[in-house]
Amino acid sequence: MGMKKHRYQFEPLGEQHFDILRDWFRSPEVQKWYGDDSNLKTIENHLSDDRISMMLVRLDGRPLAYLQDYEIFGWEHHHLNFLPAGSRGMDTFIGQQDMLSKGHGENYLRCQINRLFKVGVPAVGIDPHPDNVRAIRAYEKLGFKGDQKRETEWGRVLLMSLHRPEYPAPKSHN
């Protein structure tokens, strides 16, 4: 018996997705790491921001996750600014609670990271909460590395990065 091959679709986020996001922000797992649905206002305010690419990830047509990647150097003093120019930061969560711990985060992130590397992005940074073991484990499976913890305006984070194979990693995250 072979494993079913899933198809992930990356749909540009729009106002038509806010009811889905609102439901996800009410789930205990998302609230644990992102707080309440007040983050929807932040997302709404950035819909037309060219520095951020926001997506609804679908699995075989079913809404699965929220994903955004952004220009790290689009923000002054961003905590991922140790990465090379042109690098992208990433934030994501799986909204469908029955789809957690099934490898989907790792799989759809691999798709997106491969797309970014193909267009020349030298590295991708991600900054989970240091206690979010499930997310950190998924990122490590993808090859992300990092052990620096920081306090940021968005809360406590663990700085992790993944470099395009032909692009050298930085020596430290000072």
MODELLER restraints for C-alpha pairs under 7 A, 6 or more apart:
rsr = mdl.restraints
at = mdl.atoms
rsr.add(forms.Gaussian(group=physical.xy_distance, feature=features.Distance(at['CA:6:A'], at['CA:59:A']), mean=6.71, stdev=0.5))
rsr.add(forms.Gaussian(group=physical.xy_distance, feature=features.Distance(at['CA:6:A'], at['CA:60:A']), mean=6.40, stdev=0.5))
rsr.add(forms.Gaussian(group=physical.xy_distance, feature=features.Distance(at['CA:7:A'], at['CA:59:A']), mean=5.79, stdev=0.5))
rsr.add(forms.Gaussian(group=physical.xy_distance, feature=features.Distance(at['CA:7:A'], at['CA:60:A']), mean=5.17, stdev=0.5))
rsr.add(forms.Gaussian(group=physical.xy_distance, feature=features.Distance(at['CA:8:A'], at['CA:57:A']), mean=6.61, stdev=0.5))
rsr.add(forms.Gaussian(group=physical.xy_distance, feature=features.Distance(at['CA:8:A'], at['CA:58:A']), mean=5.52, stdev=0.5))
rsr.add(forms.Gaussian(group=physical.xy_distance, feature=features.Distance(at['CA:8:A'], at['CA:59:A']), mean=4.76, stdev=0.5))
rsr.add(forms.Gaussian(group=physical.xy_distance, feature=features.Distance(at['CA:8:A'], at['CA:60:A']), mean=6.26, stdev=0.5))
rsr.add(forms.Gaussian(group=physical.xy_distance, feature=features.Distance(at['CA:8:A'], at['CA:108:A']), mean=6.40, stdev=0.5))
rsr.add(forms.Gaussian(group=physical.xy_distance, feature=features.Distance(at['CA:9:A'], at['CA:57:A']), mean=5.64, stdev=0.5))
rsr.add(forms.Gaussian(group=physical.xy_distance, feature=features.Distance(at['CA:9:A'], at['CA:58:A']), mean=4.97, stdev=0.5))
rsr.add(forms.Gaussian(group=physical.xy_distance, feature=features.Distance(at['CA:9:A'], at['CA:59:A']), mean=6.51, stdev=0.5))
rsr.add(forms.Gaussian(group=physical.xy_distance, feature=features.Distance(at['CA:10:A'], at['CA:55:A']), mean=5.86, stdev=0.5))
rsr.add(forms.Gaussian(group=physical.xy_distance, feature=features.Distance(at['CA:10:A'], at['CA:56:A']), mean=5.96, stdev=0.5))
rsr.add(forms.Gaussian(group=physical.xy_distance, feature=features.Distance(at['CA:10:A'], at['CA:57:A']), mean=4.79, stdev=0.5))
rsr.add(forms.Gaussian(group=physical.xy_distance, feature=features.Distance(at['CA:10:A'], at['CA:58:A']), mean=6.51, stdev=0.5))
rsr.add(forms.Gaussian(group=physical.xy_distance, feature=features.Distance(at['CA:11:A'], at['CA:55:A']), mean=5.24, stdev=0.5))
rsr.add(forms.Gaussian(group=physical.xy_distance, feature=features.Distance(at['CA:11:A'], at['CA:56:A']), mean=5.19, stdev=0.5))
rsr.add(forms.Gaussian(group=physical.xy_distance, feature=features.Distance(at['CA:11:A'], at['CA:57:A']), mean=6.30, stdev=0.5))
rsr.add(forms.Gaussian(group=physical.xy_distance, feature=features.Distance(at['CA:12:A'], at['CA:54:A']), mean=6.05, stdev=0.5))
rsr.add(forms.Gaussian(group=physical.xy_distance, feature=features.Distance(at['CA:12:A'], at['CA:55:A']), mean=4.55, stdev=0.5))
rsr.add(forms.Gaussian(group=physical.xy_distance, feature=features.Distance(at['CA:12:A'], at['CA:56:A']), mean=6.44, stdev=0.5))
rsr.add(forms.Gaussian(group=physical.xy_distance, feature=features.Distance(at['CA:13:A'], at['CA:54:A']), mean=5.40, stdev=0.5))
rsr.add(forms.Gaussian(group=physical.xy_distance, feature=features.Distance(at['CA:13:A'], at['CA:55:A']), mean=4.59, stdev=0.5))
rsr.add(forms.Gaussian(group=physical.xy_distance, feature=features.Distance(at['CA:13:A'], at['CA:56:A']), mean=5.64, stdev=0.5))
rsr.add(forms.Gaussian(group=physical.xy_distance, feature=features.Distance(at['CA:22:A'], at['CA:37:A']), mean=6.03, stdev=0.5))
rsr.add(forms.Gaussian(group=physical.xy_distance, feature=features.Distance(at['CA:24:A'], at['CA:30:A']), mean=6.68, stdev=0.5))
rsr.add(forms.Gaussian(group=physical.xy_distance, feature=features.Distance(at['CA:24:A'], at['CA:95:A']), mean=4.91, stdev=0.5))
rsr.add(forms.Gaussian(group=physical.xy_distance, feature=features.Distance(at['CA:25:A'], at['CA:31:A']), mean=5.94, stdev=0.5))
rsr.add(forms.Gaussian(group=physical.xy_distance, feature=features.Distance(at['CA:25:A'], at['CA:36:A']), mean=5.86, stdev=0.5))
rsr.add(forms.Gaussian(group=physical.xy_distance, feature=features.Distance(at['CA:25:A'], at['CA:37:A']), mean=5.02, stdev=0.5))
rsr.add(forms.Gaussian(group=physical.xy_distance, feature=features.Distance(at['CA:26:A'], at['CA:36:A']), mean=6.56, stdev=0.5))
rsr.add(forms.Gaussian(group=physical.xy_distance, feature=features.Distance(at['CA:26:A'], at['CA:37:A']), mean=6.70, stdev=0.5))
rsr.add(forms.Gaussian(group=physical.xy_distance, feature=features.Distance(at['CA:51:A'], at['CA:70:A']), mean=5.53, stdev=0.5))
rsr.add(forms.Gaussian(group=physical.xy_distance, feature=features.Distance(at['CA:51:A'], at['CA:71:A']), mean=5.35, stdev=0.5))
rsr.add(forms.Gaussian(group=physical.xy_distance, feature=features.Distance(at['CA:51:A'], at['CA:74:A']), mean=6.33, stdev=0.5))
rsr.add(forms.Gaussian(group=physical.xy_distance, feature=features.Distance(at['CA:52:A'], at['CA:68:A']), mean=6.67, stdev=0.5))
rsr.add(forms.Gaussian(group=physical.xy_distance, feature=features.Distance(at['CA:52:A'], at['CA:69:A']), mean=5.86, stdev=0.5))
rsr.add(forms.Gaussian(group=physical.xy_distance, feature=features.Distance(at['CA:52:A'], at['CA:70:A']), mean=4.25, stdev=0.5))
rsr.add(forms.Gaussian(group=physical.xy_distance, feature=features.Distance(at['CA:52:A'], at['CA:71:A']), mean=6.62, stdev=0.5))
rsr.add(forms.Gaussian(group=physical.xy_distance, feature=features.Distance(at['CA:53:A'], at['CA:68:A']), mean=5.39, stdev=0.5))
rsr.add(forms.Gaussian(group=physical.xy_distance, feature=features.Distance(at['CA:53:A'], at['CA:69:A']), mean=5.35, stdev=0.5))
rsr.add(forms.Gaussian(group=physical.xy_distance, feature=features.Distance(at['CA:53:A'], at['CA:70:A']), mean=6.10, stdev=0.5))
rsr.add(forms.Gaussian(group=physical.xy_distance, feature=features.Distance(at['CA:54:A'], at['CA:67:A']), mean=5.92, stdev=0.5))
rsr.add(forms.Gaussian(group=physical.xy_distance, feature=features.Distance(at['CA:54:A'], at['CA:68:A']), mean=4.27, stdev=0.5))
rsr.add(forms.Gaussian(group=physical.xy_distance, feature=features.Distance(at['CA:54:A'], at['CA:69:A']), mean=6.72, stdev=0.5))
rsr.add(forms.Gaussian(group=physical.xy_distance, feature=features.Distance(at['CA:55:A'], at['CA:66:A']), mean=6.00, stdev=0.5))
rsr.add(forms.Gaussian(group=physical.xy_distance, feature=features.Distance(at['CA:55:A'], at['CA:67:A']), mean=5.19, stdev=0.5))
rsr.add(forms.Gaussian(group=physical.xy_distance, feature=features.Distance(at['CA:55:A'], at['CA:68:A']), mean=6.02, stdev=0.5))
rsr.add(forms.Gaussian(group=physical.xy_distance, feature=features.Distance(at['CA:56:A'], at['CA:63:A']), mean=6.93, stdev=0.5))
rsr.add(forms.Gaussian(group=physical.xy_distance, feature=features.Distance(at['CA:56:A'], at['CA:65:A']), mean=5.94, stdev=0.5))
rsr.add(forms.Gaussian(group=physical.xy_distance, feature=features.Distance(at['CA:56:A'], at['CA:66:A']), mean=4.93, stdev=0.5))
rsr.add(forms.Gaussian(group=physical.xy_distance, feature=features.Distance(at['CA:56:A'], at['CA:67:A']), mean=6.36, stdev=0.5))
rsr.add(forms.Gaussian(group=physical.xy_distance, feature=features.Distance(at['CA:57:A'], at['CA:63:A']), mean=6.19, stdev=0.5))
rsr.add(forms.Gaussian(group=physical.xy_distance, feature=features.Distance(at['CA:57:A'], at['CA:64:A']), mean=5.56, stdev=0.5))
rsr.add(forms.Gaussian(group=physical.xy_distance, feature=features.Distance(at['CA:57:A'], at['CA:65:A']), mean=4.96, stdev=0.5))
rsr.add(forms.Gaussian(group=physical.xy_distance, feature=features.Distance(at['CA:57:A'], at['CA:66:A']), mean=6.02, stdev=0.5))
rsr.add(forms.Gaussian(group=physical.xy_distance, feature=features.Distance(at['CA:57:A'], at['CA:67:A']), mean=6.84, stdev=0.5))
rsr.add(forms.Gaussian(group=physical.xy_distance, feature=features.Distance(at['CA:58:A'], at['CA:64:A']), mean=5.03, stdev=0.5))
rsr.add(forms.Gaussian(group=physical.xy_distance, feature=features.Distance(at['CA:58:A'], at['CA:65:A']), mean=6.91, stdev=0.5))
rsr.add(forms.Gaussian(group=physical.xy_distance, feature=features.Distance(at['CA:64:A'], at['CA:94:A']), mean=5.93, stdev=0.5))
rsr.add(forms.Gaussian(group=physical.xy_distance, feature=features.Distance(at['CA:64:A'], at['CA:95:A']), mean=5.83, stdev=0.5))
rsr.add(forms.Gaussian(group=physical.xy_distance, feature=features.Distance(at['CA:64:A'], at['CA:96:A']), mean=5.39, stdev=0.5))
rsr.add(forms.Gaussian(group=physical.xy_distance, feature=features.Distance(at['CA:65:A'], at['CA:93:A']), mean=5.65, stdev=0.5))
rsr.add(forms.Gaussian(group=physical.xy_distance, feature=features.Distance(at['CA:65:A'], at['CA:94:A']), mean=4.15, stdev=0.5))
rsr.add(forms.Gaussian(group=physical.xy_distance, feature=features.Distance(at['CA:65:A'], at['CA:95:A']), mean=5.02, stdev=0.5))
rsr.add(forms.Gaussian(group=physical.xy_distance, feature=features.Distance(at['CA:65:A'], at['CA:96:A']), mean=6.94, stdev=0.5))
rsr.add(forms.Gaussian(group=physical.xy_distance, feature=features.Distance(at['CA:66:A'], at['CA:92:A']), mean=5.43, stdev=0.5))
rsr.add(forms.Gaussian(group=physical.xy_distance, feature=features.Distance(at['CA:66:A'], at['CA:93:A']), mean=5.55, stdev=0.5))
rsr.add(forms.Gaussian(group=physical.xy_distance, feature=features.Distance(at['CA:66:A'], at['CA:94:A']), mean=6.48, stdev=0.5))
rsr.add(forms.Gaussian(group=physical.xy_distance, feature=features.Distance(at['CA:67:A'], at['CA:91:A']), mean=5.91, stdev=0.5))
rsr.add(forms.Gaussian(group=physical.xy_distance, feature=features.Distance(at['CA:67:A'], at['CA:92:A']), mean=4.36, stdev=0.5))
rsr.add(forms.Gaussian(group=physical.xy_distance, feature=features.Distance(at['CA:67:A'], at['CA:93:A']), mean=6.81, stdev=0.5))
rsr.add(forms.Gaussian(group=physical.xy_distance, feature=features.Distance(at['CA:68:A'], at['CA:90:A']), mean=5.66, stdev=0.5))
rsr.add(forms.Gaussian(group=physical.xy_distance, feature=features.Distance(at['CA:68:A'], at['CA:91:A']), mean=5.37, stdev=0.5))
rsr.add(forms.Gaussian(group=physical.xy_distance, feature=features.Distance(at['CA:68:A'], at['CA:92:A']), mean=6.34, stdev=0.5))
rsr.add(forms.Gaussian(group=physical.xy_distance, feature=features.Distance(at['CA:69:A'], at['CA:88:A']), mean=6.07, stdev=0.5))
rsr.add(forms.Gaussian(group=physical.xy_distance, feature=features.Distance(at['CA:69:A'], at['CA:89:A']), mean=5.38, stdev=0.5))
rsr.add(forms.Gaussian(group=physical.xy_distance, feature=features.Distance(at['CA:69:A'], at['CA:90:A']), mean=4.31, stdev=0.5))
rsr.add(forms.Gaussian(group=physical.xy_distance, feature=features.Distance(at['CA:69:A'], at['CA:91:A']), mean=6.49, stdev=0.5))
rsr.add(forms.Gaussian(group=physical.xy_distance, feature=features.Distance(at['CA:70:A'], at['CA:88:A']), mean=5.28, stdev=0.5))
rsr.add(forms.Gaussian(group=physical.xy_distance, feature=features.Distance(at['CA:70:A'], at['CA:89:A']), mean=5.19, stdev=0.5))
rsr.add(forms.Gaussian(group=physical.xy_distance, feature=features.Distance(at['CA:70:A'], at['CA:90:A']), mean=6.44, stdev=0.5))
rsr.add(forms.Gaussian(group=physical.xy_distance, feature=features.Distance(at['CA:71:A'], at['CA:87:A']), mean=6.78, stdev=0.5))
rsr.add(forms.Gaussian(group=physical.xy_distance, feature=features.Distance(at['CA:71:A'], at['CA:88:A']), mean=5.06, stdev=0.5))
rsr.add(forms.Gaussian(group=physical.xy_distance, feature=features.Distance(at['CA:71:A'], at['CA:89:A']), mean=6.43, stdev=0.5))
rsr.add(forms.Gaussian(group=physical.xy_distance, feature=features.Distance(at['CA:72:A'], at['CA:78:A']), mean=6.44, stdev=0.5))
rsr.add(forms.Gaussian(group=physical.xy_distance, feature=features.Distance(at['CA:72:A'], at['CA:80:A']), mean=6.50, stdev=0.5))
rsr.add(forms.Gaussian(group=physical.xy_distance, feature=features.Distance(at['CA:72:A'], at['CA:81:A']), mean=6.33, stdev=0.5))
rsr.add(forms.Gaussian(group=physical.xy_distance, feature=features.Distance(at['CA:72:A'], at['CA:87:A']), mean=6.49, stdev=0.5))
rsr.add(forms.Gaussian(group=physical.xy_distance, feature=features.Distance(at['CA:72:A'], at['CA:88:A']), mean=5.55, stdev=0.5))
rsr.add(forms.Gaussian(group=physical.xy_distance, feature=features.Distance(at['CA:72:A'], at['CA:89:A']), mean=5.62, stdev=0.5))
rsr.add(forms.Gaussian(group=physical.xy_distance, feature=features.Distance(at['CA:73:A'], at['CA:81:A']), mean=6.53, stdev=0.5))
rsr.add(forms.Gaussian(group=physical.xy_distance, feature=features.Distance(at['CA:80:A'], at['CA:125:A']), mean=6.40, stdev=0.5))
rsr.add(forms.Gaussian(group=physical.xy_distance, feature=features.Distance(at['CA:82:A'], at['CA:173:A']), mean=5.99, stdev=0.5))
rsr.add(forms.Gaussian(group=physical.xy_distance, feature=features.Distance(at['CA:83:A'], at['CA:123:A']), mean=6.83, stdev=0.5))
rsr.add(forms.Gaussian(group=physical.xy_distance, feature=features.Distance(at['CA:84:A'], at['CA:122:A']), mean=6.76, stdev=0.5))
rsr.add(forms.Gaussian(group=physical.xy_distance, feature=features.Distance(at['CA:86:A'], at['CA:121:A']), mean=5.81, stdev=0.5))
rsr.add(forms.Gaussian(group=physical.xy_distance, feature=features.Distance(at['CA:86:A'], at['CA:122:A']), mean=6.54, stdev=0.5))
rsr.add(forms.Gaussian(group=physical.xy_distance, feature=features.Distance(at['CA:87:A'], at['CA:121:A']), mean=5.47, stdev=0.5))
rsr.add(forms.Gaussian(group=physical.xy_distance, feature=features.Distance(at['CA:87:A'], at['CA:122:A']), mean=5.57, stdev=0.5))
rsr.add(forms.Gaussian(group=physical.xy_distance, feature=features.Distance(at['CA:87:A'], at['CA:123:A']), mean=4.87, stdev=0.5))
rsr.add(forms.Gaussian(group=physical.xy_distance, feature=features.Distance(at['CA:87:A'], at['CA:124:A']), mean=5.65, stdev=0.5))
rsr.add(forms.Gaussian(group=physical.xy_distance, feature=features.Distance(at['CA:88:A'], at['CA:123:A']), mean=6.64, stdev=0.5))
rsr.add(forms.Gaussian(group=physical.xy_distance, feature=features.Distance(at['CA:88:A'], at['CA:124:A']), mean=4.96, stdev=0.5))
rsr.add(forms.Gaussian(group=physical.xy_distance, feature=features.Distance(at['CA:88:A'], at['CA:125:A']), mean=6.29, stdev=0.5))
rsr.add(forms.Gaussian(group=physical.xy_distance, feature=features.Distance(at['CA:89:A'], at['CA:124:A']), mean=5.60, stdev=0.5))
rsr.add(forms.Gaussian(group=physical.xy_distance, feature=features.Distance(at['CA:89:A'], at['CA:125:A']), mean=4.62, stdev=0.5))
rsr.add(forms.Gaussian(group=physical.xy_distance, feature=features.Distance(at['CA:89:A'], at['CA:126:A']), mean=5.71, stdev=0.5))
rsr.add(forms.Gaussian(group=physical.xy_distance, feature=features.Distance(at['CA:90:A'], at['CA:125:A']), mean=6.22, stdev=0.5))
rsr.add(forms.Gaussian(group=physical.xy_distance, feature=features.Distance(at['CA:90:A'], at['CA:126:A']), mean=5.18, stdev=0.5))
rsr.add(forms.Gaussian(group=physical.xy_distance, feature=features.Distance(at['CA:91:A'], at['CA:126:A']), mean=6.55, stdev=0.5))
rsr.add(forms.Gaussian(group=physical.xy_distance, feature=features.Distance(at['CA:94:A'], at['CA:100:A']), mean=6.82, stdev=0.5))
rsr.add(forms.Gaussian(group=physical.xy_distance, feature=features.Distance(at['CA:94:A'], at['CA:105:A']), mean=6.98, stdev=0.5))
rsr.add(forms.Gaussian(group=physical.xy_distance, feature=features.Distance(at['CA:105:A'], at['CA:138:A']), mean=6.81, stdev=0.5))
rsr.add(forms.Gaussian(group=physical.xy_distance, feature=features.Distance(at['CA:106:A'], at['CA:138:A']), mean=5.42, stdev=0.5))
rsr.add(forms.Gaussian(group=physical.xy_distance, feature=features.Distance(at['CA:106:A'], at['CA:139:A']), mean=6.88, stdev=0.5))
rsr.add(forms.Gaussian(group=physical.xy_distance, feature=features.Distance(at['CA:106:A'], at['CA:142:A']), mean=6.60, stdev=0.5))
rsr.add(forms.Gaussian(group=physical.xy_distance, feature=features.Distance(at['CA:110:A'], at['CA:142:A']), mean=6.91, stdev=0.5))
rsr.add(forms.Gaussian(group=physical.xy_distance, feature=features.Distance(at['CA:117:A'], at['CA:164:A']), mean=6.04, stdev=0.5))
rsr.add(forms.Gaussian(group=physical.xy_distance, feature=features.Distance(at['CA:122:A'], at['CA:163:A']), mean=5.99, stdev=0.5))
rsr.add(forms.Gaussian(group=physical.xy_distance, feature=features.Distance(at['CA:122:A'], at['CA:164:A']), mean=5.31, stdev=0.5))
rsr.add(forms.Gaussian(group=physical.xy_distance, feature=features.Distance(at['CA:122:A'], at['CA:167:A']), mean=6.11, stdev=0.5))
rsr.add(forms.Gaussian(group=physical.xy_distance, feature=features.Distance(at['CA:123:A'], at['CA:161:A']), mean=6.84, stdev=0.5))
rsr.add(forms.Gaussian(group=physical.xy_distance, feature=features.Distance(at['CA:123:A'], at['CA:162:A']), mean=5.54, stdev=0.5))
rsr.add(forms.Gaussian(group=physical.xy_distance, feature=features.Distance(at['CA:123:A'], at['CA:163:A']), mean=4.14, stdev=0.5))
rsr.add(forms.Gaussian(group=physical.xy_distance, feature=features.Distance(at['CA:123:A'], at['CA:164:A']), mean=5.65, stdev=0.5))
rsr.add(forms.Gaussian(group=physical.xy_distance, feature=features.Distance(at['CA:124:A'], at['CA:161:A']), mean=5.62, stdev=0.5))
rsr.add(forms.Gaussian(group=physical.xy_distance, feature=features.Distance(at['CA:124:A'], at['CA:162:A']), mean=5.30, stdev=0.5))
rsr.add(forms.Gaussian(group=physical.xy_distance, feature=features.Distance(at['CA:124:A'], at['CA:163:A']), mean=6.43, stdev=0.5))
rsr.add(forms.Gaussian(group=physical.xy_distance, feature=features.Distance(at['CA:125:A'], at['CA:160:A']), mean=5.70, stdev=0.5))
rsr.add(forms.Gaussian(group=physical.xy_distance, feature=features.Distance(at['CA:125:A'], at['CA:161:A']), mean=4.33, stdev=0.5))
rsr.add(forms.Gaussian(group=physical.xy_distance, feature=features.Distance(at['CA:125:A'], at['CA:162:A']), mean=6.49, stdev=0.5))
rsr.add(forms.Gaussian(group=physical.xy_distance, feature=features.Distance(at['CA:126:A'], at['CA:159:A']), mean=6.41, stdev=0.5))
rsr.add(forms.Gaussian(group=physical.xy_distance, feature=features.Distance(at['CA:126:A'], at['CA:160:A']), mean=5.34, stdev=0.5))
rsr.add(forms.Gaussian(group=physical.xy_distance, feature=features.Distance(at['CA:126:A'], at['CA:161:A']), mean=6.23, stdev=0.5))
rsr.add(forms.Gaussian(group=physical.xy_distance, feature=features.Distance(at['CA:127:A'], at['CA:157:A']), mean=5.31, stdev=0.5))
rsr.add(forms.Gaussian(group=physical.xy_distance, feature=features.Distance(at['CA:127:A'], at['CA:158:A']), mean=5.17, stdev=0.5))
rsr.add(forms.Gaussian(group=physical.xy_distance, feature=features.Distance(at['CA:127:A'], at['CA:159:A']), mean=4.95, stdev=0.5))
rsr.add(forms.Gaussian(group=physical.xy_distance, feature=features.Distance(at['CA:127:A'], at['CA:160:A']), mean=6.04, stdev=0.5))
rsr.add(forms.Gaussian(group=physical.xy_distance, feature=features.Distance(at['CA:128:A'], at['CA:135:A']), mean=6.96, stdev=0.5))
rsr.add(forms.Gaussian(group=physical.xy_distance, feature=features.Distance(at['CA:128:A'], at['CA:136:A']), mean=6.82, stdev=0.5))
rsr.add(forms.Gaussian(group=physical.xy_distance, feature=features.Distance(at['CA:128:A'], at['CA:157:A']), mean=5.41, stdev=0.5))
rsr.add(forms.Gaussian(group=physical.xy_distance, feature=features.Distance(at['CA:128:A'], at['CA:158:A']), mean=5.57, stdev=0.5))
rsr.add(forms.Gaussian(group=physical.xy_distance, feature=features.Distance(at['CA:129:A'], at['CA:156:A']), mean=5.86, stdev=0.5))
rsr.add(forms.Gaussian(group=physical.xy_distance, feature=features.Distance(at['CA:129:A'], at['CA:157:A']), mean=4.50, stdev=0.5))
rsr.add(forms.Gaussian(group=physical.xy_distance, feature=features.Distance(at['CA:129:A'], at['CA:158:A']), mean=5.93, stdev=0.5))
rsr.add(forms.Gaussian(group=physical.xy_distance, feature=features.Distance(at['CA:130:A'], at['CA:157:A']), mean=5.68, stdev=0.5))
rsr.add(forms.Gaussian(group=physical.xy_distance, feature=features.Distance(at['CA:130:A'], at['CA:158:A']), mean=5.17, stdev=0.5))
rsr.add(forms.Gaussian(group=physical.xy_distance, feature=features.Distance(at['CA:143:A'], at['CA:162:A']), mean=6.21, stdev=0.5))
rsr.add(forms.Gaussian(group=physical.xy_distance, feature=features.Distance(at['CA:144:A'], at['CA:160:A']), mean=5.75, stdev=0.5))
rsr.add(forms.Gaussian(group=physical.xy_distance, feature=features.Distance(at['CA:144:A'], at['CA:161:A']), mean=5.03, stdev=0.5))
rsr.add(forms.Gaussian(group=physical.xy_distance, feature=features.Distance(at['CA:144:A'], at['CA:162:A']), mean=4.62, stdev=0.5))
rsr.add(forms.Gaussian(group=physical.xy_distance, feature=features.Distance(at['CA:145:A'], at['CA:160:A']), mean=5.11, stdev=0.5))
rsr.add(forms.Gaussian(group=physical.xy_distance, feature=features.Distance(at['CA:145:A'], at['CA:161:A']), mean=5.51, stdev=0.5))
rsr.add(forms.Gaussian(group=physical.xy_distance, feature=features.Distance(at['CA:145:A'], at['CA:162:A']), mean=6.60, stdev=0.5))
rsr.add(forms.Gaussian(group=physical.xy_distance, feature=features.Distance(at['CA:146:A'], at['CA:159:A']), mean=5.66, stdev=0.5))
rsr.add(forms.Gaussian(group=physical.xy_distance, feature=features.Distance(at['CA:146:A'], at['CA:160:A']), mean=4.31, stdev=0.5))
rsr.add(forms.Gaussian(group=physical.xy_distance, feature=features.Distance(at['CA:146:A'], at['CA:161:A']), mean=6.45, stdev=0.5))
rsr.add(forms.Gaussian(group=physical.xy_distance, feature=features.Distance(at['CA:147:A'], at['CA:158:A']), mean=6.49, stdev=0.5))
rsr.add(forms.Gaussian(group=physical.xy_distance, feature=features.Distance(at['CA:147:A'], at['CA:159:A']), mean=6.57, stdev=0.5))
rsr.add(forms.Gaussian(group=physical.xy_distance, feature=features.Distance(at['CA:148:A'], at['CA:158:A']), mean=5.77, stdev=0.5))
rsr.add(forms.Gaussian(group=physical.xy_distance, feature=features.Distance(at['CA:148:A'], at['CA:159:A']), mean=5.47, stdev=0.5))
rsr.add(forms.Gaussian(group=physical.xy_distance, feature=features.Distance(at['CA:148:A'], at['CA:173:A']), mean=6.91, stdev=0.5))
rsr.add(forms.Gaussian(group=physical.xy_distance, feature=features.Distance(at['CA:149:A'], at['CA:157:A']), mean=5.59, stdev=0.5))
rsr.add(forms.Gaussian(group=physical.xy_distance, feature=features.Distance(at['CA:149:A'], at['CA:158:A']), mean=4.47, stdev=0.5))
rsr.add(forms.Gaussian(group=physical.xy_distance, feature=features.Distance(at['CA:149:A'], at['CA:159:A']), mean=6.19, stdev=0.5))
rsr.add(forms.Gaussian(group=physical.xy_distance, feature=features.Distance(at['CA:150:A'], at['CA:156:A']), mean=5.66, stdev=0.5))
rsr.add(forms.Gaussian(group=physical.xy_distance, feature=features.Distance(at['CA:150:A'], at['CA:157:A']), mean=5.37, stdev=0.5))
rsr.add(forms.Gaussian(group=physical.xy_distance, feature=features.Distance(at['CA:150:A'], at['CA:158:A']), mean=6.46, stdev=0.5))
rsr.add(forms.Gaussian(group=physical.xy_distance, feature=features.Distance(at['CA:151:A'], at['CA:157:A']), mean=6.38, stdev=0.5))
rsr.add(forms.Gaussian(group=physical.xy_distance, feature=features.Distance(at['CA:163:A'], at['CA:169:A']), mean=6.06, stdev=0.5))
